[in-house]
Structure formats: C-alpha cells, structure tokens
Amino acid sequence: MALIPATILTGFLGSGKTTLLKRVLTEAHGQKIAVVENEFGEENIDNEILVADTTENIIQMSNGCICCTIRDDLRATLADLAQKKRKGELDFERVVIETTGLADPGPVAQTFFMDDEVAEQYLLDAIVTLVDAKHAAQQLNDRQEARRQVGFADQIFISKADLVSAEEVDALVHRLKHMNPRAAMRPAHFGEVAISEVFDLRGFNLNAKLEIDPDFLKADDHDHHDHDHHGHDHAHGEHCDHPSHQHGHGHHHHHDDDVKSFVYRAERPFSPEKLEDFLGAIVQVYGPRMLRYKGVLHMQGTERKVIFQGVHQLMGSDLGPEWGPDEKRVSKMVFIGIELPRDILEQGLEQSLA
C-alpha cells in the first residue's frame, strides 16, 4: 500500500491557518483529506466551522497543549486513521495536521521518524508555516515559538500582506530568509494559495534538492559593497549582526533573532567515519536547538552524492545520484537552529574532512 502523505500546518495565532485549511478542504481538487485538529482554547470556534463543513474525516483531539502531549496521541490517531483507511471505513488520500498557534512543530515531525508504525504508513511531506504580516515583527520579537515555526518551515505563506506597506513585507521577507533560507515564501491572500504550493512539496524527501534561494545569498554577498566580509567565503545567508548591514533600504533589522541559519561549503571530501562521529556528538549536545539541517555531501569512497537531513536529534542519510562528469564536487550544508555555535560546528566539520 502506498504511503499516505502528511502535511504539518503551523503558524502564528490569527495568521489564517483555518482559512487556508477550509480552502484546501473545499477546493475542487478531487482529493480526500483527513484533518487532524488539535483543539486548544479559543480555537474551538474554528473547529466547529470545520466540522460543520466536512464529513466524518475530521478527528478532533481534545488533549490540551500540543507541545506536551500530542506526540503519543498523534501517533495513536495516525495509526487509527491508517487502520480505518485499510479497512475501508474511511476514505482519504492525505493527512493535514493543524497545530495550535504556539506549537513547536518539531515533536510532531519527529513522530514520523521515531515511530515505526507511523513511518511504515505515512510519508511526512512538508511543514507549512503561515506568518501574519501585520503582527509578524511583534510576534517574532516576543515569541521564540514563532521563530521556531519559521525555522522548521519548508514553505512559508505570508498572510495579511495587503494590510502593511510593501517595504514592511520586504523587510519581513528579508528577516525570515535570514532565519530560514531554505523555505519558499509567498503571499497568501485569504488562504488563496494553489494546492501545488501546499501539497507534495517533498520537503522531507531526502533526495529533494537542497533549496536555498540563490538570489538571496547573492544579494547579500555581492550587491552591498558597504559590507566588510572579512574575506571569508561563507558569509552566505548568515545573520547580519555586523553594523554595516543596518543600511538604508528598509531592512532595519537591529534585532538579532536567535533562530539563525548558516551554510557550510567544502570542496575537500568528508571522511564518513569522522563526519558521523562529529554529527552524532553534536546532536547529542545541541539537538534540541537544531531545528532543520540538510546537506548534499561529497564523501570519500563513493562516486555518489550523499544526502542527509535531520530534525532535532534525529538524522538520516541516503545515497543520491552520481556526481556528473563535469560537476564540481562540493559539499553544501545548511543548519537552522537556535543560537547554534557556528564556530564549533564549522571547526568540527573542517576536522571531519578527509
């Protein structure tokens, strides 16, 4: 039986998750979707709308806070859904898990890797995060949960962009990209987004290409001649805490967010043993603060690319296609996390090269 694709829908309170979800559920795309709702406080009104609009495929979970208790309940719910599908009691093709406004999507994502029963039946497709443009600056400043949701995302939708100026949207996109250069970002006007931008994104597919918006990195790298890049090549996509970045075009981000990304590149191949030891040690110590990390690696001893990724303490790797005859063999990794010690990571990665 084919695996059931699952999407985690997360986002700031009031960012329009329910609007997006309703649209996805009612749009005539011919797909049958089961929604796993996490009931939480005031959001129940939304549930009633959803339940009224759709048939019995909605499983409501009244289990309090998603962060603490959903892991087991989610597992049981997913197993139950899959069983009902097998027996023909429920008919659905995919699952959307809607988390509450302040949930950490990490444990929800980990369920798909940790639990064999879930892993045998479901394929985690992507984490989709909705950001409310009007309240984003405040929420990102005040709530680490909001920053974590940005760091986890494979796809970010910016809602309510029509309520703020183009400069504000621009500054927000710039800020989000420093936190997460991997995620595609686009505006979502009242949940009007194409289904193709929500489903089958393959954000957790190990063979998916490592998507980092090249223009963003280029812009940060070359256009601003007022930067002093201290001559090192890997200033790509890092947080801009050097004062030269507080220059004129609307990106006054004096805030230095704790969720940051950085990209590491190396032309020398990695030693598989050294790299495995180093990454194993790093996730033991920093795993809770490591949100998403991914890479395409040039490894000693294989002609194929090695593709790896992780969420918190869990990581996996896979052999990808062979390097092309004229392709430059370069390892490229992106780390997204909370106050990760970049110097320790870079030093350890350097020492893991063959």
C-alpha positions, 0 to 999 in steps of 0.5 A: 500500500502506498504511503499516505502523505502528511502535511504539518500546518503551523503558524502564528495565532490569527495568521489564517491557518483555518482559512487556508485549511477550509480552502484546501478542504473545499477546493475542487481538487478531487482529493480526500483529506483527513484533518487532524485538529488539535483543539486548544482554547479559543480555537474551538470556534474554528473547529466547529466551522470545520466540522460543520463543513466536512464529513466524518474525516475530521478527528478532533483531539481534545488533549490540551497543549500540543507541545506536551502531549500530542506526540503519543496521541498523534501517533495513536490517531495516525495509526487509527486513521491508517487502520480505518483507511485499510479497512475501508471505513474511511476514505482519504488520500492525505493527512493535514495536521493543524497545530495550535498557534504556539506549537513547536512543530518539531515533536510532531515531525519527529513522530514520523521518524521515531515511530515505526508504525507511523513511518511504515504508513505515512510519508511526512511531506512538508511543514507549512508555516503561515506568518501574519504580516501585520503582527509578524515583527511583534510576534517574532520579537516576543515569541521564540515559538514563532521563530521556531515555526519559521525555522522548521518551515519548508514553505512559508505563506505570508498572510495579511500582506495587503494590510502593511506597506510593501517595504514592511513585507520586504523587510519581513521577507528579508528577516525570515530568509535570514532565519530560514533560507531554505523555505519558499515564501509567498503571499497568501491572500485569504488562504488563496494559495494553489494546492501545488504550493501546499501539497507534495512539496517533498520537503522531507524527501531526502533526495529533494534538492537542497533549496536555498534561494540563490538570489538571496545569498547573492544579494547579500554577498555581492550587491552591498559593497558597504559590507566588510566580509572579512574575506571569508567565503561563507558569509552566505545567508548568515545573520547580519549582526555586523553594523554595516548591514543596518543600511538604508533600504528598509531592512532595519533589522537591529534585532538579532533573532536567535533562530539563525541559519548558516551554510557550510561549503567544502570542496575537500571530501568528508571522511564518513567515519569522522563526519558521523562521529562529529554529527552524532556528538553534536546532536547529542549536545545541541539537538534540541536547538537544531531545528532543520539541517540538510546537506548534499555531501561529497564523501570519500569512497563513493562516486555518489552524492550523499544526502542527509537531513535531520530534525532535532536529534534525529538524522538520516542519510541516503545515497543520491545520484552520481556526481556528473562528469563535469560537476564540481564536487562540493559539499553544501550544508545548511543548519537552522537552529537556535543560537547554534555555535557556528564556530564549533560546528564549522571547526568540527566539520573542517576536522571531519574532512578527509 
